[in-house]
Amino acid sequence: MSLTNDQLQAVAHLARIAIEPEWRDALRSDLNAILDQASLLDDPRLDQLEPMAHPLDQTQRMRPDEITETDQREELLAGAPASERGLFLVPKVIE
């Protein structure tokens, strides 16, 4: 697929961007290169490939789901300038 100047201008209009005339050819060339690269995904040989979650065939190391921290809420709230019902009170920022 190859973009024409009219198509490029239409896309620019939809995106609400202005394209300087001296940039038009370079931008069209770059977008055509991107579209050519994306068209490689239409290769029928890729239809039989299974999707990968990661490019390397590795498993994630898992750690046990256990509590390692103690409850320090009261100690942390003791140093707060203002708190209410176990929450920090902060100044209102947005009216």
MIZA-915859 format. One record per residue (C-alpha): residue in one letter; x, y, z. Coordinates in steps of 0.1 Angstrom, whole numbers, plus 2048, in hexadecimal, padded with zeros to 3 digits. Each point is the difference from the previous one (the first is absolute). Last residue first. Example, Ala and Ser with C-alpha at 12.3 -4.5 7.8 and 13.67 -1.06 7.14 Angstrom:
! MIZA-915859
+------+-----+-----+-----+
: code :   X :   Y :   Z :
+------+-----+-----+-----+
:    s : 889 : 7F5 : 847 :
:    a : 7F2 : 7DE : 807 :
+------+-----+-----+-----+
//
This chain:
! MIZA-915859
+------+-----+-----+-----+
: code :   X :   Y :   Z :
+------+-----+-----+-----+
:    e : 788 : 8EC : 9B6 :
:    i : 81F : 7EB : 7F9 :
:    v : 81C : 7FD : 819 :
:    k : 7EE : 7FA : 821 :
:    p : 81A : 7FC : 81B :
:    v : 808 : 7DD : 80B :
:    l : 7F1 : 7E9 : 81B :
:    f : 812 : 7DF : 804 :
:    l : 7E8 : 7E3 : 807 :
:    g : 7FA : 7EA : 81F :
:    r : 7DE : 80F : 808 :
:    e : 80E : 823 : 7FE :
:    s : 823 : 80D : 7FD :
:    a : 813 : 821 : 801 :
:    p : 824 : 80A : 803 :
:    a : 80B : 7DC : 7FC :
:    g : 81B : 7F2 : 817 :
:    a : 7E7 : 7EB : 815 :
:    l : 7F1 : 7F3 : 7DF :
:    l : 81F : 7ED : 7F9 :
:    e : 802 : 7F0 : 823 :
:    e : 7DB : 7F8 : 7FF :
:    r : 801 : 7F0 : 7DD :
:    q : 81F : 7EB : 806 :
:    d : 7F0 : 7DD : 7FA :
:    t : 81D : 7E9 : 7FB :
:    e : 810 : 7F8 : 7DF :
:    t : 808 : 7DE : 7F2 :
:    i : 7DD : 7F3 : 7F8 :
:    e : 800 : 7E1 : 7EA :
:    d : 7FB : 7F9 : 7DC :
:    p : 81D : 7E9 : 7FA :
:    r : 818 : 80C : 7E5 :
:    m : 7FD : 7F8 : 7DC :
:    r : 81C : 800 : 7E6 :
:    q : 7F0 : 807 : 7DF :
:    t : 804 : 7E5 : 7E6 :
:    q : 817 : 802 : 7E2 :
:    d : 7FE : 7FA : 7DB :
:    l : 80E : 821 : 7F5 :
:    p : 7EA : 816 : 7EA :
:    h : 7E6 : 804 : 81C :
:    a : 7DB : 7FA : 800 :
:    m : 803 : 7EE : 7DF :
:    p : 7E4 : 7FB : 7E6 :
:    e : 800 : 7DE : 7EE :
:    l : 80C : 801 : 7DC :
:    q : 7EA : 7EF : 7E6 :
:    d : 7F4 : 820 : 7EF :
:    l : 823 : 80E : 7FD :
:    r : 808 : 7ED : 7E0 :
:    p : 7E2 : 813 : 7F0 :
:    d : 814 : 820 : 801 :
:    d : 7E8 : 81D : 808 :
:    l : 818 : 80B : 81C :
:    l : 818 : 80D : 7E5 :
:    s : 7E5 : 81A : 7F9 :
:    a : 80A : 812 : 820 :
:    q : 823 : 806 : 7F3 :
:    d : 7F2 : 80E : 7DF :
:    l : 7E9 : 817 : 815 :
:    i : 81D : 80D : 814 :
:    a : 814 : 806 : 7E1 :
:    n : 7E3 : 812 : 7F0 :
:    l : 7FD : 816 : 81F :
:    d : 824 : 80A : 7FE :
:    s : 7FE : 808 : 7DA :
:    r : 7E0 : 814 : 806 :
:    l : 812 : 813 : 81C :
:    a : 81E : 807 : 7EA :
:    d : 7EB : 80C : 7E3 :
:    r : 7E9 : 816 : 815 :
:    w : 81C : 811 : 815 :
:    e : 806 : 81D : 7E8 :
:    p : 7DB : 807 : 7FE :
:    e : 7FC : 803 : 826 :
:    i : 7E6 : 7E7 : 80D :
:    a : 7E6 : 80E : 817 :
:    i : 7F0 : 7E8 : 819 :
:    r : 7DB : 7FB : 807 :
:    a : 803 : 7DA : 7FF :
:    l : 7E4 : 7FE : 7E7 :
:    h : 810 : 81C : 7EC :
:    a : 822 : 7EF : 801 :
:    v : 7EF : 7E0 : 7F4 :
:    a : 7F0 : 812 : 7E3 :
:    q : 821 : 812 : 7F7 :
:    l : 812 : 7DF : 7FF :
:    q : 7E4 : 7F1 : 7EA :
:    d : 803 : 81D : 7E8 :
:    n : 826 : 7FD : 7FF :
:    t : 7FD : 7DC : 7F8 :
:    l : 806 : 7E4 : 818 :
:    s : 80E : 7DE : 7F5 :
:    m : 7F4 : 7DE : 808 :
+------+-----+-----+-----+
//
